[in-house]
Amino acid sequence: MVKPVRVAVIGVGYVGTLHAQVYAKLQEARLVAVCDSQAERAKVVASQLGCEAVTDLRQLFSRVDAASVAVPTSAHYAVGRTLLEHGIHVLIEKPLTTTLGQADRLLVLAKRVRRILQVGHIERFNAAIQAARRYLTHPRFIEAHRLSPYPFRGTDVSVVLDVMIHDLDLVLQLVRAQPVKIDALGIPVLSRSEDLANVRLVFPSGCVANLTASRVSDESLRRLRIFQEDGYCSIDYKAQTAKLARKGAGGIQRQTLVVQRRPPLDDELRAFVHAVAAGKRPVVSGEEAREALALALQIERVIRRAPRRSAS
């Protein structure tokens, strides 16, 4: 019988607590500990899940095989590097890091120490996306809306790195190319960085993607529409539904795809544990996450170069 992979979660705020809850129920994993700088927070989560609470990463060395990193984005690099240097496989929540230099150093380190580096682009595991992928062969226009109320977390980076990066990752997977033109705008509302952003991407194939992300919306909306010559696909990430409309002999034929709904985080963490156990490339590799990060940083630069109009 294969031994369960020993895991820990670093940072048990909202997202980290979800990771810990999933690991605690996976048969393929054994949740050894949760780690957080706030001792009381770690103790509460640990008591609920029957594991140890620690406040220092060093207490985990040689005791775990793998760990989820769910600390603020600004600390992703330091925590990820420390874990990799001590032989621990890591899943780092998106975005991978805040700079390409940091991302590149983590990629080199993970390769050198032969450890898995997976990144938490969770929509790759969304059942609606997986059901629709085989129909999305030659996108010509992509439209994404990702809106949510102000989260009061993850705001150490812009909405582009915090929210839009989910859709950037999927667009890059669908188009299989980097854009040749970027037009973007964004504004801060409640944060120091952008809370609302819109970007138009033009790709070598002629495909255009128009993405809007907001973390200051009254509603919660996560939708993606992909148009091709023969029809379009509409995906609701939140509801995990996918609908097709395609050109047929009698006109437009509409189809609701069969989607086996399941929690994407469960599938994401199970895939990570399996990659660790088998020593295989993860579903969302560090290299792919670097591409999404590079595009997000380009968009930020375009936004911040644009002249801001003052109210008259």
Secondary structure, 3 states (H helix, E strand, C coil): CCCCEEEEEECCCHHHHHHHHHHHHCCCEEEEEEECCCHHHHHHHHHHHCCEEECCHHHHCCCCCEEEECCCHHHHHHHHHHHHHCCCEEEEECCCCCCHHHHHHHHHHHHHHCCCEEEECHHHHCHHHHHHHHHCCCCCEEEEEEECCCCCCCCCCCHHHHHHHHHHHHHHHHHCCCCCEEEEEEECCCCCCCCEEEEEEECCCCCEEEEEEECCCCCCEEEEEEEECCEEEEEECCCCEEEEEEEECCEEEEEECCCCCCCHHHHHHHHHHHHHHHCCCCCCEHHHHHHHHHHHHHHHHHHHHCCCCCCC
